[in-house]
Amino acid sequence: MTISLLGIDIAKNTFQLHGADNSGKAVHKKRMARRELAAHVANLSPCTIVMEACGGANYWARVFQRSGHSVKLISPQFVKPFVKTNKNDANDAQAIVEAASRPSMNFVPIKQVEQQDIQSIHRIRTRIVKNRTALINEIRGLCLEYGVVLIPGAARVKSSLCVAIADGDNELTPSSRESFQSLYEELVDVEARVKYLNTKIRQLCRQNESCQRILKIPGIGELTATAIVAAVPDPGEFRNGRHMSAWLGLVPRQSSSGDKQVLLGISKRGDRYLRTLLIHGARSVLSHYKDLDNDYNRWVGRKKAALSHNKAAVALANKNTRIIWSMLSSGEEFNYGVQTAAA
């Protein structure tokens, strides 16, 4: 029995394996518990293992790589069309093998532990910032019920809430003042946690050589630089800069047929968080644009003059993504002329 391609449908406790030989014939089907999987795969001859990119996939990819196997991750949306009959673990594992055997299939980069550390910090920060926004909205909404209007913004809400609590002439009752004092303390705590995570991201950015080079691109800050390094372990996974832009959903969708070519809005595929950071950074560049005599700024000036602000921001985010790919692939420094022309 020679397994060429092994598809594994992973879960928390139960795993389904489907192995195929070079001709695509099924030669290995097995269902096993989590505690058995690593040892079983380690005893197999080196082969290509494919899994869906889902929770735990990066961990198992690293485990199988240490056993001498080649590992690939595939997006679940590309596996679904190959499930022939009813959905179950066995059919899912078979579909993974069939999808992975297609020569034109795209795969998801495998993240190392260091990259997952950075991405975890970003995910935690995103949740806390979202909770901070909800808390501020709650405070402002409750204050309105007592005729107290707070100025928008985290810092302004904190300062104006303190003034409102101390003001004895408004309609706040002793009970409501106690409640708002508790909310104020909660907001201070959330702000401190966001500040701590920002400091941690700043430190990680300073320690990473790739992040330091990416920071030289206009519109790329510490958040975006570290998020890029965490999400793109190997730029060689992409054929070119446009492939990376398409992976992030920064290229137009198509609805074309025959000689009729129709381009729609951006596809918005891929990592929404990373795409948002790139577009917000591009908006910042457009808002503080200076007409300097270099290729990059001339390109930005043309887009700003020809397109709406939002379209120009997306176009610049696309361009920056291509430049990032070029810099990560070649190891070169950012140049206001060379990368822009090559991207």
C-alpha positions in Angstrom: 0.0 0.0 0.0 1.6 3.2 -1.2 -0.2 6.4 -0.2 0.5 9.4 -2.4 -2.1 11.8 -1.1 -3.7 11.6 2.3 -6.8 13.7 3.1 -7.7 14.2 6.8 -11.0 15.6 7.9 -10.0 17.1 11.3 -12.2 17.8 14.3 -11.7 18.1 18.0 -11.7 14.5 19.0 -12.4 12.3 15.9 -10.5 12.3 12.6 -11.3 10.6 9.3 -8.4 9.6 6.9 -8.7 8.9 3.2 -5.5 7.9 1.4 -5.1 7.6 -2.4 -2.3 6.2 -4.6 -0.8 7.9 -7.6 -3.7 6.8 -9.8 -6.3 8.3 -7.4 -7.5 4.9 -6.1 -8.5 4.8 -2.5 -6.0 2.6 -0.6 -6.4 3.8 3.0 -9.6 4.6 4.9 -9.5 4.9 8.7 -11.3 6.7 11.5 -9.5 7.3 14.7 -9.4 9.3 18.0 -7.2 12.3 18.6 -4.7 10.5 20.8 -4.0 8.0 18.0 -3.6 10.4 15.0 0.0 11.6 15.5 1.5 8.2 16.0 -0.5 6.6 13.1 0.6 9.3 10.6 4.2 9.1 11.8 4.3 5.4 10.9 3.2 6.1 7.3 5.6 6.5 4.5 6.2 10.1 3.6 3.4 11.5 1.5 1.4 14.7 0.9 -1.2 15.3 3.6 -4.0 17.7 2.9 -6.5 19.2 5.4 -9.1 21.9 5.4 -7.9 25.3 6.7 -9.9 25.4 10.0 -9.4 25.4 13.7 -6.3 23.3 14.7 -5.1 22.8 11.1 -1.9 24.8 11.6 -1.0 22.8 14.7 -1.5 19.4 12.9 0.3 20.7 9.9 3.4 21.3 12.0 3.0 17.9 13.7 2.9 16.1 10.4 5.8 18.1 8.9 8.0 17.0 11.8 7.1 13.4 10.8 8.6 14.0 7.4 5.4 14.6 5.4 4.5 17.4 3.0 1.5 19.2 4.2 -1.0 21.5 2.4 -4.1 23.4 3.7 -7.0 24.0 1.4 -9.9 26.4 1.9 -13.2 24.7 2.8 -15.0 26.5 0.1 -12.9 24.7 -2.5 -13.6 21.3 -1.0 -17.4 21.6 -0.8 -18.0 21.1 -4.6 -16.3 17.7 -4.5 -18.6 16.2 -1.8 -20.5 13.8 -4.1 -23.3 12.5 -1.9 -24.4 13.0 1.7 -22.1 15.0 3.9 -20.2 12.9 6.5 -16.6 12.6 7.6 -15.7 9.9 5.1 -17.1 11.8 2.2 -15.4 15.0 3.4 -12.0 13.3 3.6 -12.5 11.9 0.1 -13.5 15.3 -1.2 -10.4 16.9 0.3 -8.2 14.4 -1.7 -10.1 15.0 -4.9 -9.9 18.8 -4.5 -6.2 18.7 -3.7 -5.4 16.6 -6.7 -6.5 19.4 -9.1 -3.4 21.0 -10.6 -5.0 24.5 -10.5 -6.0 24.4 -6.8 -4.9 27.2 -4.5 -3.7 26.4 -1.0 -3.5 28.3 2.3 -0.1 29.1 3.7 0.8 27.2 6.9 1.6 29.4 9.9 4.4 28.8 12.3 4.1 29.2 16.1 5.7 32.7 16.0 3.2 33.9 13.4 0.3 32.5 15.4 1.6 34.3 18.5 1.3 37.6 16.6 -2.0 36.8 15.1 -3.4 35.9 18.5 -2.5 39.3 19.9 -4.2 40.9 17.0 -7.4 38.8 17.5 -7.5 39.7 21.2 -6.9 43.4 20.5 -9.7 43.4 17.9 -12.2 41.9 20.4 -11.2 44.3 23.2 -11.5 47.3 20.8 -14.9 46.1 19.7 -16.0 45.7 23.4 -14.7 49.2 24.1 -16.8 50.7 21.3 -19.9 48.9 22.6 -19.1 50.1 26.1 -18.8 53.7 25.0 -22.0 53.5 23.1 -23.7 52.1 26.1 -22.4 54.9 28.4 -23.5 57.6 25.9 -26.9 56.0 25.4 -27.6 55.7 29.1 -26.4 59.2 29.8 -28.9 60.6 27.2 -31.7 59.2 29.3 -30.6 61.6 32.1 -30.2 64.5 29.7 -26.4 64.3 29.7 -24.8 64.4 26.3 -21.2 63.1 26.1 -18.8 64.1 23.3 -17.8 61.2 21.0 -14.4 59.5 21.4 -12.9 57.3 24.0 -10.8 60.0 25.7 -13.6 62.6 25.6 -16.2 60.2 26.9 -14.0 59.5 29.9 -13.3 63.1 30.7 -16.9 64.3 30.1 -18.3 61.3 32.1 -16.2 62.3 35.1 -17.5 65.9 34.9 -21.1 64.5 34.6 -20.7 62.3 37.7 -19.3 65.2 39.8 -21.9 67.7 38.6 -24.6 67.9 41.2 -27.0 70.0 39.0 -27.9 67.4 36.5 -30.6 64.7 36.9 -28.2 61.8 37.8 -29.4 60.1 41.0 -27.1 58.5 43.6 -27.9 55.1 42.1 -27.1 56.2 38.5 -23.9 57.9 39.6 -22.7 54.7 41.2 -23.6 52.8 38.0 -21.7 55.3 35.8 -18.7 55.3 38.1 -18.6 51.5 37.6 -18.8 52.0 33.8 -16.1 54.6 34.0 -13.7 52.2 35.8 -14.5 49.5 33.3 -13.7 51.9 30.4 -10.4 52.8 32.1 -9.5 49.1 32.4 -10.4 48.4 28.8 -8.3 51.4 27.7 -5.3 50.1 29.7 -5.6 46.6 28.1 -5.7 48.2 24.6 -2.7 50.3 25.4 -0.8 47.2 26.7 -1.5 45.2 23.5 -0.5 48.2 21.3 2.8 48.3 23.2 3.3 44.5 22.7 2.6 44.9 19.0 5.1 47.8 18.8 7.7 45.6 20.4 7.1 42.7 18.1 7.3 45.1 15.1 10.7 46.4 16.3 12.1 42.9 16.7 11.0 41.8 13.2 13.2 42.8 10.2 10.5 42.3 7.6 8.1 44.5 9.6 10.7 47.3 9.8 11.1 47.2 6.0 7.4 47.2 5.4 6.9 50.2 7.7 8.7 52.4 5.2 5.7 52.1 2.8 3.3 55.0 3.1 0.1 53.9 4.9 1.6 50.9 6.5 1.8 51.2 10.3 2.8 48.8 13.1 -0.6 47.1 13.2 -0.6 46.4 9.4 3.1 45.4 9.3 2.8 42.8 12.0 -0.6 41.5 10.7 1.0 41.0 7.2 4.0 39.1 8.6 1.6 36.9 10.6 -0.7 36.2 7.7 1.9 35.7 5.0 4.6 33.2 6.3 6.0 32.7 2.8 5.5 35.2 -0.1 6.5 32.4 -2.4 3.0 30.9 -1.9 1.8 33.7 -4.3 2.7 33.8 -8.0 3.0 37.6 -8.0 1.7 40.7 -6.2 -1.6 40.6 -7.9 -2.2 37.0 -6.7 -1.6 38.3 -3.1 -4.0 41.2 -3.8 -6.6 38.8 -5.0 -6.1 36.6 -1.9 -7.0 39.7 0.2 -10.0 40.5 -1.9 -8.6 43.8 -3.3 -9.3 43.0 -6.9 -12.6 43.4 -8.9 -15.1 40.6 -9.2 -16.0 39.5 -12.7 -19.3 38.7 -14.4 -18.1 38.2 -17.9 -19.3 36.1 -20.8 -18.0 35.8 -24.3 -16.7 39.2 -25.5 -18.6 41.0 -22.8 -16.2 41.9 -19.9 -17.9 43.2 -16.8 -15.9 44.2 -13.7 -17.7 44.7 -10.5 -16.7 45.9 -7.0 -13.8 44.2 -5.1 -14.3 40.6 -4.2 -13.7 41.1 -0.5 -12.4 37.5 -0.2 -9.7 36.5 2.3 -8.7 38.2 5.5 -11.2 41.0 6.3 -9.1 42.4 9.1 -6.0 42.7 7.0 -7.9 44.2 4.1 -9.4 46.8 6.4 -6.0 47.8 7.8 -4.6 48.2 4.3 -7.6 50.3 3.1 -7.6 52.5 6.3 -3.9 53.1 5.8 -4.4 54.1 2.2 -7.1 56.6 3.3 -4.6 58.1 5.6 -2.1 58.5 2.8 -4.8 60.2 0.6 -5.9 62.5 3.4 -2.3 63.7 4.0 -1.1 63.5 0.4 1.7 65.8 -0.7 2.6 66.4 -4.3 6.2 65.2 -4.2 8.3 64.5 -7.3 8.6 60.7 -7.3 6.8 57.8 -9.0 4.8 56.7 -6.0 3.3 60.1 -5.2 2.7 60.9 -8.9 0.7 57.6 -9.1 -1.2 58.5 -5.9 -2.0 62.0 -7.3 -3.3 60.5 -10.6 -5.6 58.1 -8.7 -6.8 60.8 -6.3 -7.7 63.1 -9.3 -9.4 60.4 -11.4 -11.3 58.4 -8.7 -13.5 58.9 -5.7 -11.8 58.9 -2.3 -13.0 55.3 -1.5 -12.0 53.9 -4.9 -8.6 55.6 -4.8 -8.1 54.2 -1.3 -8.8 50.6 -2.5 -6.5 51.2 -5.5 -3.7 52.3 -3.2 -4.3 49.4 -0.9 -4.0 47.1 -3.9 -0.8 48.8 -4.9 0.7 48.7 -1.4 -0.1 45.0 -1.3 1.8 44.4 -4.5 4.7 46.4 -3.2 4.7 44.4 0.1 4.8 41.1 -1.9 7.7 42.4 -4.0 9.7 43.5 -0.9 9.1 40.2 1.0 10.0 38.2 -2.1 13.1 40.0 -3.1 14.3 41.3 0.3 14.7 44.8 -1.1 14.0 48.0 0.6 11.1 50.3 -0.3 11.9 52.7 -3.1 9.5 55.4 -4.2 10.2 54.5 -7.8 11.4 51.0 -8.4 8.9 48.9 -6.5 6.0 51.0 -7.8 7.0 50.3 -11.4 7.7 46.6 -10.7 4.6 45.7 -8.6 
